[in-house]
Amino acid sequence: MNRGSSNSGHNDAHGRRGGVNLPALRGHNEALVLDLLRGAGPVGLGRTELAARTGLTPQAVSKITARLGADGLVAEAGRAASTGGKPRTLLRLVPDARHAVGVHLDRDVLKAVRVDLAGRVVADSGGPLDFGAGPEAAVEAVVRAVARLGDPYGPPLLGVGVAAPGPLDHRAGVMGRVTGFPSWKGFPLRGVLEGRLGLPVLLDKDTNAGAAAAAGAWLRATWPDEDSEADGAARAAGAVGADVAAGVGAGAGVVAGGGIAGGGPHTCVYLHVGTGLGAGLWLGGGVYRGARSAAGEFGHQVLLLDGPPCRCGARGCVEVLCLEAVARGDIPGAARIVGEAAANLVALLDVDRVLLGGRVVASAPDVFVAGVGAVLAARALDPARPVVALAGAGVAEGAAEMALTSLFGQAG
Protein backbone atom coordinates (compact mmCIF):
# COMPACT_ATOMS: atom_id res chain seq x y z
CA MET A 1 0.00 0.00 0.00
CA ASN A 2 1.25 3.48 -0.82
CA ARG A 3 1.02 5.28 2.51
CA GLY A 4 1.78 8.60 0.86
CA SER A 5 -1.23 8.63 -1.43
CA SER A 6 -3.87 11.24 -0.68
CA ASN A 7 -5.57 11.31 -4.05
CA SER A 8 -8.30 8.77 -3.35
CA GLY A 9 -11.42 9.00 -1.23
CA HIS A 10 -13.64 11.97 -0.57
CA ASN A 11 -13.75 14.90 1.79
CA ASP A 12 -16.30 14.70 4.61
CA ALA A 13 -17.75 17.55 6.64
CA HIS A 14 -14.72 17.55 8.94
CA GLY A 15 -12.09 17.85 6.23
CA ARG A 16 -11.14 14.17 6.34
CA ARG A 17 -10.44 12.29 3.14
CA GLY A 18 -11.65 8.73 2.81
CA GLY A 19 -12.29 8.47 6.54
CA VAL A 20 -8.64 9.22 7.38
CA ASN A 21 -7.68 12.12 9.63
CA LEU A 22 -5.26 14.04 7.41
CA PRO A 23 -3.36 15.90 10.20
CA ALA A 24 -2.80 12.56 11.93
CA LEU A 25 -1.67 10.97 8.67
CA ARG A 26 0.71 13.84 8.03
CA GLY A 27 2.18 13.43 11.50
CA HIS A 28 2.55 9.69 10.92
CA ASN A 29 4.35 10.19 7.63
CA GLU A 30 6.67 12.80 9.13
CA ALA A 31 7.50 10.33 11.90
CA LEU A 32 8.34 7.66 9.32
CA VAL A 33 10.80 10.00 7.62
CA LEU A 34 12.38 11.15 10.90
CA ASP A 35 12.72 7.56 12.08
CA LEU A 36 14.59 6.58 8.93
CA LEU A 37 16.88 9.61 9.12
CA ARG A 38 17.62 8.83 12.74
CA GLY A 39 18.67 5.31 11.84
CA ALA A 40 20.81 6.55 8.95
CA GLY A 41 23.03 8.61 11.24
CA PRO A 42 25.07 11.63 10.10
CA VAL A 43 25.53 10.19 6.59
CA GLY A 44 21.83 10.71 5.90
CA LEU A 45 19.54 9.53 3.11
CA GLY A 46 18.33 10.97 -0.19
CA ARG A 47 14.72 11.82 -0.92
CA THR A 48 14.49 8.96 -3.40
CA GLU A 49 15.58 6.48 -0.74
CA LEU A 50 13.11 7.94 1.74
CA ALA A 51 10.29 7.57 -0.77
CA ALA A 52 11.24 3.96 -1.53
CA ARG A 53 11.49 2.94 2.13
CA THR A 54 8.33 4.67 3.31
CA GLY A 55 6.11 3.99 0.30
CA LEU A 56 5.43 7.72 0.02
CA THR A 57 5.51 9.53 -3.31
CA PRO A 58 8.58 11.65 -4.09
CA GLN A 59 6.34 14.73 -4.03
CA ALA A 60 5.08 13.85 -0.55
CA VAL A 61 8.62 13.29 0.70
CA SER A 62 9.70 16.68 -0.68
CA LYS A 63 6.85 18.43 1.13
CA ILE A 64 7.52 16.55 4.38
CA THR A 65 11.26 17.23 4.38
CA ALA A 66 10.61 20.90 3.60
CA ARG A 67 8.35 21.17 6.67
CA LEU A 68 10.86 19.29 8.82
CA GLY A 69 13.64 21.54 7.56
CA ALA A 70 11.62 24.64 8.45
CA ASP A 71 11.21 23.22 11.97
CA GLY A 72 14.96 22.74 12.24
CA LEU A 73 14.67 18.96 12.51
CA VAL A 74 16.29 18.09 9.17
CA ALA A 75 19.29 19.56 7.35
CA GLU A 76 21.39 18.75 4.32
CA ALA A 77 24.20 16.25 4.87
CA GLY A 78 26.02 16.83 1.60
CA ARG A 79 25.70 15.09 -1.75
CA ALA A 80 25.94 11.45 -2.68
CA ALA A 81 28.49 10.29 -5.23
CA SER A 82 27.24 10.74 -8.76
CA THR A 83 26.16 7.65 -10.68
CA GLY A 84 26.00 9.48 -13.98
CA GLY A 85 23.35 12.10 -13.27
CA LYS A 86 23.09 15.02 -10.92
CA PRO A 87 24.45 14.11 -7.46
CA ARG A 88 21.64 13.47 -4.95
CA THR A 89 21.25 15.76 -1.96
CA LEU A 90 21.38 13.80 1.30
CA LEU A 91 19.34 14.77 4.34
CA ARG A 92 20.10 14.09 7.98
CA LEU A 93 18.41 14.45 11.34
CA VAL A 94 19.59 17.42 13.44
CA PRO A 95 20.15 15.82 16.88
CA ASP A 96 20.22 19.11 18.80
CA ALA A 97 16.90 20.30 17.40
CA ARG A 98 15.04 18.84 20.39
CA HIS A 99 15.94 17.16 23.66
CA ALA A 100 14.22 14.82 26.13
CA VAL A 101 14.77 13.94 29.78
CA GLY A 102 14.82 10.48 31.30
CA VAL A 103 14.46 9.80 35.02
CA HIS A 104 15.14 6.55 36.88
CA LEU A 105 13.38 6.31 40.24
CA ASP A 106 15.17 3.50 42.06
CA ARG A 107 14.40 2.48 45.60
CA ASP A 108 17.27 4.55 47.02
CA VAL A 109 18.70 6.60 44.14
CA LEU A 110 17.39 8.98 41.48
CA LYS A 111 19.26 9.44 38.22
CA ALA A 112 18.22 11.82 35.44
CA VAL A 113 19.69 12.48 31.99
CA ARG A 114 19.01 14.93 29.19
CA VAL A 115 19.51 13.48 25.71
CA ASP A 116 19.49 14.73 22.13
CA LEU A 117 17.46 13.18 19.30
CA ALA A 118 20.18 10.59 18.70
CA GLY A 119 19.81 9.47 22.32
CA ARG A 120 23.20 10.82 23.36
CA VAL A 121 23.46 12.13 26.92
CA VAL A 122 24.21 15.85 27.02
CA ALA A 123 23.71 16.39 30.78
CA ASP A 124 23.01 14.28 33.84
CA SER A 125 22.04 14.65 37.47
CA GLY A 126 21.46 12.33 40.39
CA GLY A 127 21.27 11.87 44.11
CA PRO A 128 19.81 9.79 46.93
CA LEU A 129 16.10 8.95 47.02
CA ASP A 130 13.97 7.33 49.69
CA PHE A 131 11.28 5.57 47.66
CA GLY A 132 9.64 4.52 50.90
CA ALA A 133 9.05 8.16 51.86
CA GLY A 134 6.09 8.11 49.48
CA PRO A 135 4.99 9.54 46.15
CA GLU A 136 4.95 13.22 47.11
CA ALA A 137 8.62 13.24 48.09
CA ALA A 138 9.55 11.43 44.87
CA VAL A 139 7.59 13.93 42.77
CA GLU A 140 9.51 16.81 44.35
CA ALA A 141 12.78 15.01 43.62
CA VAL A 142 11.85 14.54 39.96
CA VAL A 143 10.82 18.18 39.58
CA ARG A 144 14.15 19.33 41.07
CA ALA A 145 16.13 16.95 38.83
CA VAL A 146 14.40 18.16 35.65
CA ALA A 147 14.99 21.77 36.72
CA ARG A 148 18.71 21.08 37.24
CA LEU A 149 18.93 19.66 33.72
CA GLY A 150 16.98 22.52 32.17
CA ASP A 151 18.56 24.92 29.72
CA PRO A 152 16.44 28.01 28.99
CA TYR A 153 18.61 28.79 25.96
CA GLY A 154 18.85 25.22 24.71
CA PRO A 155 16.63 23.09 22.46
CA PRO A 156 12.99 22.60 23.50
CA LEU A 157 12.15 19.50 25.55
CA LEU A 158 9.87 16.95 23.89
CA GLY A 159 8.95 15.43 27.22
CA VAL A 160 10.09 13.42 30.22
CA GLY A 161 10.30 9.65 30.54
CA VAL A 162 10.09 8.24 34.06
CA ALA A 163 11.15 4.69 34.91
CA ALA A 164 10.00 3.30 38.25
CA PRO A 165 9.74 -0.06 40.00
CA GLY A 166 6.72 -2.10 38.94
CA PRO A 167 4.07 -3.18 38.86
CA LEU A 168 2.41 -0.15 37.27
CA ASP A 169 -0.15 0.69 34.61
CA HIS A 170 1.84 2.09 31.70
CA ARG A 171 -1.23 3.20 29.75
CA ALA A 172 -2.95 5.02 32.60
CA GLY A 173 0.29 6.29 34.14
CA VAL A 174 -0.67 4.92 37.55
CA MET A 175 1.55 3.08 40.00
CA GLY A 176 0.71 -0.40 41.25
CA ARG A 177 1.44 -2.13 44.52
CA VAL A 178 5.25 -2.02 44.44
CA THR A 179 6.64 -4.86 46.53
CA GLY A 180 7.55 -3.44 49.94
CA PHE A 181 6.03 0.00 49.24
CA PRO A 182 2.23 -0.22 49.56
CA SER A 183 1.76 3.57 49.79
CA TRP A 184 2.44 3.85 46.05
CA LYS A 185 -0.54 1.78 44.94
CA GLY A 186 -2.92 3.81 42.76
CA PHE A 187 -0.80 6.96 42.70
CA PRO A 188 -1.27 8.79 39.33
CA LEU A 189 2.40 9.59 38.92
CA ARG A 190 2.27 10.55 35.25
CA GLY A 191 -0.63 12.98 35.68
CA VAL A 192 0.86 14.62 38.74
CA LEU A 193 4.22 15.12 37.04
CA GLU A 194 2.63 16.51 33.88
CA GLY A 195 0.82 19.05 36.03
CA ARG A 196 4.01 20.06 37.82
CA LEU A 197 6.36 20.06 34.83
CA GLY A 198 4.06 21.33 32.09
CA LEU A 199 5.52 18.69 29.76
CA PRO A 200 4.33 15.36 28.36
CA VAL A 201 5.39 12.52 30.69
CA LEU A 202 5.70 8.83 29.89
CA LEU A 203 5.74 6.34 32.79
CA ASP A 204 7.05 2.80 32.48
CA LYS A 205 8.73 0.08 34.49
CA ASP A 206 12.46 0.37 35.04
CA THR A 207 13.07 -2.94 33.31
CA ASN A 208 11.15 -1.86 30.19
CA ALA A 209 13.23 1.30 30.09
CA GLY A 210 16.31 -0.89 30.41
CA ALA A 211 15.24 -2.86 27.35
CA ALA A 212 14.73 0.38 25.41
CA ALA A 213 18.15 1.60 26.59
CA ALA A 214 19.80 -1.54 25.27
CA ALA A 215 18.25 -1.06 21.83
CA GLY A 216 19.06 2.65 21.95
CA ALA A 217 22.71 1.87 22.70
CA TRP A 218 22.88 -0.04 19.42
CA LEU A 219 21.44 2.96 17.61
CA ARG A 220 23.86 5.41 19.24
CA ALA A 221 26.76 3.44 17.79
CA THR A 222 25.76 4.92 14.41
CA TRP A 223 26.04 8.48 15.76
CA PRO A 224 29.70 9.45 16.34
CA ASP A 225 30.70 11.82 19.10
CA GLU A 226 31.09 15.30 17.69
CA ASP A 227 34.80 15.31 18.53
CA SER A 228 35.51 12.00 16.81
CA GLU A 229 33.48 11.20 13.73
CA ALA A 230 35.98 8.60 12.56
CA ASP A 231 35.86 6.75 15.86
CA GLY A 232 32.06 6.88 15.77
CA ALA A 233 31.95 5.39 12.30
CA ALA A 234 34.25 2.60 13.43
CA ARG A 235 32.00 1.89 16.40
CA ALA A 236 28.98 1.77 14.12
CA ALA A 237 30.70 -0.69 11.78
CA GLY A 238 31.74 -2.78 14.77
CA ALA A 239 28.23 -2.84 16.18
CA VAL A 240 26.77 -3.98 12.88
CA GLY A 241 29.50 -6.57 12.43
CA ALA A 242 28.96 -7.96 15.92
CA ASP A 243 25.25 -8.35 15.40
CA VAL A 244 25.70 -10.02 12.03
CA ALA A 245 28.29 -12.37 13.47
CA ALA A 246 25.90 -13.28 16.24
CA GLY A 247 23.15 -14.05 13.78
CA VAL A 248 21.14 -10.96 14.72
CA GLY A 249 19.47 -9.00 11.93
CA ALA A 250 20.97 -5.58 11.39
CA GLY A 251 18.81 -4.21 8.61
CA ALA A 252 17.97 -0.55 8.40
CA GLY A 253 14.56 1.02 8.40
CA VAL A 254 11.41 1.20 10.45
CA VAL A 255 10.98 -1.85 12.64
CA ALA A 256 7.45 -3.17 12.86
CA GLY A 257 5.89 -2.63 16.25
CA GLY A 258 7.67 0.58 17.05
CA GLY A 259 11.31 -0.37 17.28
CA ILE A 260 14.49 1.62 17.38
CA ALA A 261 15.34 2.96 13.94
CA GLY A 262 18.18 1.36 12.05
CA GLY A 263 17.68 -2.23 13.14
CA GLY A 264 19.43 -3.61 16.21
CA PRO A 265 18.48 -6.71 18.17
CA HIS A 266 15.11 -8.00 16.99
CA THR A 267 14.46 -9.99 20.16
CA CYS A 268 16.28 -9.66 23.46
CA VAL A 269 15.70 -9.74 27.18
CA TYR A 270 17.18 -7.17 29.54
CA LEU A 271 17.84 -8.49 33.05
CA HIS A 272 18.17 -5.89 35.78
CA VAL A 273 19.93 -6.89 39.01
CA GLY A 274 19.89 -4.14 41.59
CA THR A 275 17.83 -3.71 44.75
CA GLY A 276 15.47 -6.17 43.05
CA LEU A 277 15.38 -8.35 39.94
CA GLY A 278 13.30 -7.79 36.86
CA ALA A 279 13.25 -8.25 33.10
CA GLY A 280 12.44 -6.04 30.14
CA LEU A 281 11.36 -7.86 26.99
CA TRP A 282 12.25 -6.52 23.55
CA LEU A 283 10.19 -8.68 21.21
CA GLY A 284 9.32 -8.08 17.56
CA GLY A 285 11.27 -4.83 17.48
CA GLY A 286 9.65 -3.16 20.50
CA VAL A 287 9.10 -3.38 24.26
CA TYR A 288 6.57 -6.07 25.16
CA ARG A 289 4.53 -5.10 28.22
CA GLY A 290 1.66 -7.58 28.17
CA ALA A 291 -2.08 -6.90 28.23
CA ARG A 292 -1.92 -5.46 31.76
CA SER A 293 1.60 -3.93 31.67
CA ALA A 294 2.66 -6.81 33.91
CA ALA A 295 5.16 -8.67 31.70
CA GLY A 296 8.71 -9.09 32.93
CA GLU A 297 8.24 -10.10 36.58
CA PHE A 298 11.40 -12.14 36.19
CA GLY A 299 12.48 -11.94 39.81
CA HIS A 300 9.46 -13.76 41.17
CA GLN A 301 9.70 -17.04 39.32
CA VAL A 302 10.19 -19.83 41.86
CA LEU A 303 13.47 -21.75 41.54
CA LEU A 304 13.47 -23.53 44.89
CA LEU A 305 10.29 -25.06 46.29
CA ASP A 306 9.94 -24.27 50.01
CA GLY A 307 12.97 -21.97 49.74
CA PRO A 308 13.50 -18.78 51.74
CA PRO A 309 10.54 -16.39 51.89
CA CYS A 310 10.52 -13.58 49.34
CA ARG A 311 9.09 -10.13 50.00
CA CYS A 312 6.46 -10.86 47.33
CA GLY A 313 4.94 -13.50 49.63
CA ALA A 314 6.17 -16.58 47.77
CA ARG A 315 9.14 -18.79 48.67
CA GLY A 316 12.28 -19.59 46.74
CA CYS A 317 12.00 -16.81 44.15
CA VAL A 318 15.05 -16.06 42.03
CA GLU A 319 15.15 -12.55 43.55
CA VAL A 320 15.54 -13.68 47.16
CA LEU A 321 18.01 -16.43 46.22
CA CYS A 322 20.15 -14.06 44.17
CA LEU A 323 20.14 -11.19 46.66
CA GLU A 324 20.98 -13.55 49.53
CA ALA A 325 23.98 -14.77 47.55
CA VAL A 326 25.04 -11.16 46.93
CA ALA A 327 24.65 -10.34 50.64
CA ARG A 328 26.99 -13.17 51.67
CA GLY A 329 29.55 -12.15 49.03
CA ASP A 330 28.96 -15.06 46.67
CA ILE A 331 28.83 -13.11 43.41
CA PRO A 332 29.56 -16.13 41.17
CA GLY A 333 26.70 -17.95 42.89
CA ALA A 334 24.39 -14.99 42.30
CA ALA A 335 25.36 -15.00 38.61
CA ARG A 336 24.56 -18.71 38.33
CA ILE A 337 21.15 -18.16 39.91
CA VAL A 338 20.38 -15.39 37.43
CA GLY A 339 21.62 -17.70 34.69
CA GLU A 340 19.23 -20.50 35.68
CA ALA A 341 16.28 -18.11 35.64
CA ALA A 342 17.50 -16.62 32.34
CA ALA A 343 17.70 -20.10 30.81
CA ASN A 344 14.02 -20.62 31.64
CA LEU A 345 13.19 -17.35 29.87
CA VAL A 346 15.32 -18.17 26.84
CA ALA A 347 13.64 -21.57 26.52
CA LEU A 348 10.23 -19.89 26.54
CA LEU A 349 10.96 -16.93 24.26
CA ASP A 350 13.90 -17.99 22.03
CA VAL A 351 15.54 -14.57 22.21
CA ASP A 352 18.67 -13.48 20.33
CA ARG A 353 20.32 -11.70 23.24
CA VAL A 354 20.43 -11.65 27.03
CA LEU A 355 21.56 -8.20 28.18
CA LEU A 356 22.57 -7.54 31.78
CA GLY A 357 22.35 -4.31 33.76
CA GLY A 358 21.82 -2.83 37.22
CA ARG A 359 24.16 -1.87 40.02
CA VAL A 360 24.92 -5.44 41.13
CA VAL A 361 25.95 -6.39 37.62
CA ALA A 362 27.99 -3.17 37.36
CA SER A 363 29.93 -4.17 40.47
CA ALA A 364 31.18 -7.39 38.82
CA PRO A 365 30.31 -7.28 35.10
CA ASP A 366 32.72 -9.98 33.94
CA VAL A 367 31.53 -12.40 36.62
CA PHE A 368 27.89 -11.97 35.62
CA VAL A 369 28.47 -12.22 31.87
CA ALA A 370 30.57 -15.35 32.32
CA GLY A 371 28.28 -16.93 34.91
CA VAL A 372 25.03 -16.36 33.03
CA GLY A 373 26.68 -17.40 29.76
CA ALA A 374 27.96 -20.66 31.27
CA VAL A 375 24.51 -21.67 32.50
CA LEU A 376 22.89 -20.85 29.17
CA ALA A 377 25.55 -22.90 27.37
CA ALA A 378 25.01 -25.86 29.70
CA ARG A 379 21.24 -25.79 29.32
CA ALA A 380 21.06 -24.92 25.63
CA LEU A 381 18.87 -27.17 23.50
CA ASP A 382 20.07 -25.49 20.30
CA PRO A 383 23.68 -24.78 19.27
CA ALA A 384 22.65 -21.25 18.21
CA ARG A 385 22.70 -19.85 21.74
CA PRO A 386 21.78 -16.23 22.52
CA VAL A 387 24.56 -13.71 23.03
CA VAL A 388 25.12 -12.68 26.66
CA ALA A 389 26.43 -9.13 27.06
CA LEU A 390 26.23 -5.97 29.15
CA ALA A 391 23.34 -3.67 28.28
CA GLY A 392 25.57 -0.75 27.37
CA ALA A 393 23.23 1.93 28.73
CA GLY A 394 21.30 2.67 31.89
CA VAL A 395 17.63 2.82 32.81
CA ALA A 396 17.51 6.63 32.82
CA GLU A 397 18.79 6.64 29.22
CA GLY A 398 16.05 4.16 28.34
CA ALA A 399 13.41 6.37 29.93
CA ALA A 400 14.65 9.26 27.79
CA GLU A 401 14.58 6.99 24.73
CA MET A 402 10.91 6.32 25.42
CA ALA A 403 10.24 10.04 25.73
CA LEU A 404 11.53 10.48 22.18
CA THR A 405 8.89 8.14 20.73
CA SER A 406 6.42 11.01 20.24
CA LEU A 407 8.65 12.38 17.49
CA PHE A 408 9.59 9.14 15.80
CA GLY A 409 6.16 7.55 15.81
CA GLN A 410 7.18 4.42 17.66
CA ALA A 411 4.78 2.52 19.89
CA GLY A 412 4.86 3.88 23.42
Summary of the structure (lengths in Angstrom):
residues: 412
radius of gyration: 22.3
end to end distance: 24.2
largest distance: 74.2
contacts: 1449
relative contact order: 0.13
helix: 42%
strand: 21%
